[in-house]
Amino acid sequence: MTAACELNPWMADLARVKQAMFHPADLRDKWRILVYWLTNFRHSLPICRFMKRSAFLKTMNQHIVIRDETPEDVRAITGVTVAAFATLEISQHTEQFIIEALRAAGALTISLVAELEGRVVGHIAFSPLNMPDGAGGWFGLGPVSVLPEYQRQGIGGALIREGLARLQSLGAKGCCLVGHPEYYRQFGFVNPQGLGHEGVPPEVFFALSFDGDVPQGMVKFHEAFMADGSATSNK
Ligand SMILES: CC(C)(COP(=O)(O)OP(=O)(O)OC[C@H]1O[C@@H](n2cnc3c(N)ncnc32)[C@H](O)[C@@H]1OP(=O)(O)O)[C@@H](O)C(=O)NCCC(=O)NCCS
């Protein structure tokens, strides 16, 4: 047993835990042994990291505030957007101009920021879509951004869920977006049959219908999505 344990530290840990678990003095205190095992042995490191990350996210999410943008947030929103898209190869790096153009056109139906301890760390925009049947009630999601150092901590998800809830409370029929093929399904988005956007591969075009009806044809995002900063720099 000793040799086996020297060869296999995991087995040694297990043997120690077994011994301790069935020792009469410790039978009453299995919980403490389990905690000791989880926090002291090498093989439990991934579990500990997971627990630490969950605890960190739980603590952090308690401090995240998702709220409407205010005029004071405009500069920070630009900063978050520029930073988030800076290293994204498929980006044209015009997202900050799109947000500005949507705002100037009065087409930022919903513009939410994620604030952490007074700092804007994320942003999401929703704007009206031109649907193929001319019907209203559908909105485009995006751009959505989280500062690189705060990504993958649930902030983007919180912004999207809150934005979709707000859309529904406005009586919206649905929402479309162009985005990462893997990210948006968790929020209920699907690659819709018969609905798309010209020039956009179907696998990156997503729709979420709130009433189950999916219009057929090609949608158009607001013309502000053509903004490239030239209008701003000419001023
Ligand atoms: C996309 C973005 C808004 C997501 O925000 P976030 O706070 O990082 O996302 P969340 O923490 O809510 O979600 C994390 C989970 O979503 C998935 N995910 C996040 N970003 C992803 C990406 N770029 N591609 C695929 N899956 C992604 C992963 O499953 C991840 O879980 P994991 O960390 O366990 O792997 C953020 O990463 C970002 O600003 N990216 C740069 C700008 C951008 O790409 N915007 C969207 C354009 S379509």
The ligand as a Tripos MOL2 file, in Angstrom:
@<TRIPOS>MOLECULE
LIG
   48    50     1     0     0
SMALL
NO_CHARGES

@<TRIPOS>ATOM
      1 C1        -19.0220   38.6570  -26.4880 C.3       1 LIG1
      2 C2        -18.9700   39.3290  -25.1210 C.3       1 LIG1
      3 C3        -19.8750   40.5410  -25.1070 C.3       1 LIG1
      4 C4        -19.4450   38.3140  -24.1000 C.3       1 LIG1
      5 O1        -19.4090   38.9270  -22.8240 O.3       1 LIG1
      6 P1        -18.7990   38.1170  -21.5920 P.3       1 LIG1
      7 O2        -19.0650   38.9080  -20.3780 O.co2     1 LIG1
      8 O3        -17.3700   37.8270  -21.9210 O.co2     1 LIG1
      9 O4        -19.6460   36.7730  -21.6710 O.3       1 LIG1
     10 P2        -20.2420   35.9250  -20.4560 P.3       1 LIG1
     11 O5        -19.2560   35.9310  -19.3450 O.co2     1 LIG1
     12 O6        -21.6160   36.3380  -20.1720 O.co2     1 LIG1
     13 O7        -20.3250   34.5000  -21.0680 O.3       1 LIG1
     14 C5        -19.2070   33.6770  -20.9920 C.3       1 LIG1
     15 C6        -19.4810   32.4030  -21.7560 C.3       1 LIG1
     16 O8        -19.9760   32.7100  -23.0230 O.3       1 LIG1
     17 C7        -19.2240   32.0240  -23.9980 C.3       1 LIG1
     18 N1        -18.4520   33.0130  -24.7410 N.ar      1 LIG1
     19 C8        -18.0650   34.2530  -24.3380 C.ar      1 LIG1
     20 N2        -17.4170   34.8750  -25.3280 N.ar      1 LIG1
     21 C9        -17.4100   34.0130  -26.3580 C.ar      1 LIG1
     22 C10       -16.9010   34.0680  -27.6590 C.ar      1 LIG1
     23 N3        -16.2490   35.1340  -28.1120 N.pl3     1 LIG1
     24 N4        -17.0910   33.0110  -28.4660 N.ar      1 LIG1
     25 C11       -17.7420   31.9270  -28.0170 C.ar      1 LIG1
     26 N5        -18.2390   31.7970  -26.7880 N.ar      1 LIG1
     27 C12       -18.0740   32.8350  -25.9800 C.ar      1 LIG1
     28 C13       -18.3750   31.0320  -23.2950 C.3       1 LIG1
     29 O9        -19.1130   29.8440  -23.1750 O.3       1 LIG1
     30 C14       -18.1930   31.6480  -21.9520 C.3       1 LIG1
     31 O10       -18.1120   30.7070  -20.9450 O.3       1 LIG1
     32 P3        -16.6590   30.2070  -20.4350 P.3       1 LIG1
     33 O11       -15.9570   31.4190  -19.9160 O.co2     1 LIG1
     34 O12       -17.0110   29.2320  -19.3710 O.co2     1 LIG1
     35 O13       -15.9800   29.6130  -21.6250 O.co2     1 LIG1
     36 C15       -17.5150   39.7580  -24.7370 C.3       1 LIG1
     37 O14       -16.7110   38.6260  -24.7380 O.3       1 LIG1
     38 C16       -16.9350   40.8160  -25.6630 C.2       1 LIG1
     39 O15       -17.0630   42.0110  -25.4040 O.2       1 LIG1
     40 N6        -16.2600   40.3720  -26.7360 N.am      1 LIG1
     41 C17       -15.6350   41.3000  -27.6670 C.3       1 LIG1
     42 C18       -16.6680   42.0340  -28.4770 C.3       1 LIG1
     43 C19       -17.6020   41.0750  -29.1650 C.2       1 LIG1
     44 O16       -17.1930   40.0650  -29.7080 O.2       1 LIG1
     45 N7        -18.9120   41.4350  -29.1370 N.am      1 LIG1
     46 C20       -19.9330   40.6310  -29.7240 C.3       1 LIG1
     47 C21       -19.9450   40.7880  -31.1860 C.3       1 LIG1
     48 S1        -21.0160   39.6050  -31.8810 S.3       1 LIG1
@<TRIPOS>BOND
     1     1     2 1
     2     2     3 1
     3     2     4 1
     4     2    36 1
     5     4     5 1
     6     5     6 1
     7     6     7 2
     8     6     8 1
     9     6     9 1
    10     9    10 1
    11    10    11 2
    12    10    12 1
    13    10    13 1
    14    13    14 1
    15    14    15 1
    16    15    16 1
    17    15    30 1
    18    16    17 1
    19    17    18 1
    20    17    28 1
    21    18    19 ar
    22    18    27 ar
    23    19    20 ar
    24    20    21 ar
    25    21    22 ar
    26    21    27 ar
    27    22    23 1
    28    22    24 ar
    29    24    25 ar
    30    25    26 ar
    31    26    27 ar
    32    28    29 1
    33    28    30 1
    34    30    31 1
    35    31    32 1
    36    32    33 2
    37    32    34 1
    38    32    35 1
    39    36    37 1
    40    36    38 1
    41    38    39 2
    42    38    40 1
    43    40    41 1
    44    41    42 1
    45    42    43 1
    46    43    44 2
    47    43    45 1
    48    45    46 1
    49    46    47 1
    50    47    48 1
@<TRIPOS>SUBSTRUCTURE
     1 LIG1         1 GROUP 0 **** ****
